């Protein structure tokens, strides 16, 4: 079992779960430098014993709020016949 497979990166404080920045970044598949940049932009974090920890729920909510879909689905054009049928009826 490797170190990343166990919970040595987990900190539980007052019933809230915090993950070390490196582990949290790997789990979200983002670079640790991206996480550091987002800490400056509003990502919640905790400095505990010289290590940076990211709260599980608040961190996930922050990242979800920042995500954007790369290729949004195209909007379908309305059928012209249905619109004119409503007007003439």
N, C-alpha and C positions, 0 to 999 in steps of 0.2 A: 504494500500500500504506500503510495507516494504521499508527500506532505499535502499536496493540493487535494487529495481525496478525503482527508479527514477535516475535522472542524477546528483545527488550530488557528484558522484565520477568523473565527467567529468570536464576537464579544457580545455578551448579553448583559445589558445594563438597565435596571428598572423595568424589566420585562420587554425591552426593545432589542432587536437583533441588529448588530453592526458587523459588517464585513470589512476586512482589510482592503485598502484601495486596489491593490494588485489582483486579489481574488475576485472582487466585485467587477473589475474591468474585464477580466477573462470571462466571467460568467455572462456578461452583456456583449461580449465579442467586440469590445472597443479598446483602443490603445490606452495605456496608462497615462500618456501625455494628454490625451483628449479628456480624460477624467480630471486631471489636474487643471486644465483650462476651464472646464465647466465648474469646478469648485470656485473659481473666481467669478463665474457668471451666475452663481446662485445654487449650485448643487450642495445640499446639506452634507456636512462632514463633522467629524469629531477627532481631535488630536488626543490620543490616549497612550501614554508611555512612549512618546516619540514616534508612534505609528499613526497613520491616517486611516480612519474607519468611516465607512459610508453606511448610513442607516438603510436597512433593507427596504422598508415600505416607502419612505420618503424619497429615497434615491431612485427607486423604480418609477415612482410617480413623476419625478422630475424628468427622467429620461424619456418617458412616454409623452410628456408634454412637449418635448423638444423634437421628437421624431416627425419626419414628414415623408410621405410616400414619394418614391423617386419618379414613378410614371403614373400619375393619377389616371383613372379610367376616363376615356373620352365620353363626352355626353352625346347621347343619341339624339338625332334631329327628330323633331315631332313630325308625325305624319300629316302632310298637308290636307289630305282628304278628311281626316277626322276633325280638324279645326274648321274647315269650311262647312262641314255638315252641321256643326253646332250653330254656326252663324245663320245659315239659311233656314233652319228648322223653326 
